[in-house]
Amino acid sequence: MVEFTVPGRPIPMPRPRLSGSRVFIPPSVTAYKDSIALIAKGTAWLDGDVGVRITFRMAGPRKSDIDNLIKSVLDALNGIVYKDDRQVVWLEASLFQDAEESTTITLYRIEQ
């Protein structure tokens, strides 16, 4: 099992926007995903089925859908902790209001 916390405001993955033939992703999302990947680097590679527990802490009223927050995290971990987020077969996520904004991610192998 591996657990780490990414400080700062969780950023949801937005609806895809096309710019010509390219999909546009806002810089804030890219920076958030890069932060997750940087902290996760060096984590043991997980083969097979993976379980993920994510706790989002955000200040102020909830304006983000939890499913879009989850998408940012799972995409950021692709190729870093697991080959593809299709390996995630168990997912727990929670969103709390808290002045100390952060994302805590726990990853573990699912033994069959």
KACOR-V138589 format. One record per residue. N is the residue number from 1. D_LAST is the distance of its C-alpha to the last C-alpha in Angstrom with 1 decimal. Layout:
BEGIN
N | D_LAST
N | D_LAST
END
This chain:
BEGIN
1 | 15.7
2 | 18.8
3 | 21.4
4 | 24.8
5 | 27.6
6 | 29.7
7 | 33.2
8 | 35.3
9 | 35.2
10 | 32.0
11 | 33.1
12 | 31.7
13 | 31.2
14 | 34.3
15 | 34.9
16 | 35.6
17 | 39.3
18 | 40.9
19 | 43.7
20 | 45.1
21 | 42.2
22 | 40.1
23 | 37.7
24 | 39.0
25 | 36.8
26 | 38.8
27 | 39.2
28 | 37.9
29 | 34.5
30 | 34.5
31 | 35.5
32 | 32.7
33 | 30.1
34 | 31.7
35 | 31.7
36 | 27.9
37 | 27.5
38 | 30.0
39 | 28.4
40 | 24.9
41 | 26.2
42 | 25.4
43 | 22.0
44 | 19.3
45 | 17.9
46 | 14.3
47 | 12.7
48 | 9.8
49 | 8.6
50 | 10.8
51 | 12.0
52 | 15.8
53 | 18.3
54 | 21.9
55 | 25.1
56 | 28.3
57 | 31.7
58 | 34.8
59 | 38.5
60 | 40.6
61 | 39.7
62 | 36.5
63 | 37.4
64 | 34.0
65 | 31.4
66 | 28.0
67 | 26.4
68 | 28.8
69 | 28.1
70 | 24.3
71 | 25.2
72 | 27.3
73 | 24.6
74 | 21.8
75 | 24.4
76 | 25.7
77 | 22.4
78 | 22.2
79 | 22.8
80 | 22.9
81 | 19.5
82 | 17.5
83 | 18.9
84 | 18.9
85 | 18.2
86 | 16.5
87 | 13.3
88 | 13.6
89 | 11.4
90 | 12.3
91 | 16.0
92 | 18.4
93 | 22.0
94 | 25.3
95 | 28.9
96 | 31.6
97 | 35.3
98 | 36.2
99 | 39.0
100 | 36.8
101 | 34.9
102 | 31.6
103 | 28.0
104 | 25.4
105 | 22.0
106 | 18.9
107 | 16.0
108 | 12.7
109 | 9.5
110 | 6.4
111 | 3.8
112 | 0.0
END
